[in-house]
């Protein structure tokens, strides 16, 4: 009896062991290769040619559009094209548009005075000119500025005996209002862009792979320096890495989504105090099949984008942070987030 029961217990134990499924763990935890030290990383980084970033730390994309045939599409959306220009070109266009408009209408006013013979009767008090006190191109240019900007100094005025001048006055007033609305609106949008607000969003220098709640996670920290809050803040992350498909196609800059809480709502942030953003390395994670040594050698970038609405202005803003392949501003194994 004792022997039979002993055999029965052993069978139960064997069955329990064989039927239990092994727990799936990431390749980082399955790899027994020791992690490289900081000195080893430094040596390997120095011996390797520095890789050009896909995106700079400032948020500028290192993508240059070449062989663009349909350049007319930029002119079809002229307002956005002007807003996207650098400040020096934007101010140059702003100045040139007004100057050319004033010169053009000033030439038309001078041409009307020349054709009517007003310039030949400057001293004739009985002659009624189209524009009083218009003696040349310079005065016509000044009258054009006064008309379009509605300053009206009162020295140069149009008379009622000049129908062509009245028509030109109406045309310049209408076109001047359109130019003012377009250019002032462009400058207002350019000034109100909340790019500087994004500079007060802080990201941790390093992303850390460590255990958290018995799960291997990729973590980094975000924070806001200002007292005014970012409304409806949300965060997302992308892995930029070359990929070869099963069909043999090579994709040089493939973008893979990194889940930072989209399914649980953790990607919606209440950014009052610094927060730790966590990405669980599970079977759906792009880091699942990367070992420690492979992670050290892989060339990739993690692009972190924090979007929200500025409380003071109601403008949407976006802050970027970019984790490099390794070393400074890279991914490390550890227990602390710097």
PyMOL commands that set and color helices and strands:
alter all, ss='L'
color gray80, all
select helices_A, chain A and resi 2-19+27-30+38-47+72-76+78-84+87-116+118-120+137-148+163-192+196-200+292-297
alter helices_A, ss='H'
color red, helices_A
select strands_A, chain A and resi 201-203+207-212+215-224+230-244+250-258+268-269+275-280+300-310+316-323+331-333
alter strands_A, ss='S'
color yellow, strands_A
deselect
rebuild
show_as cartoon
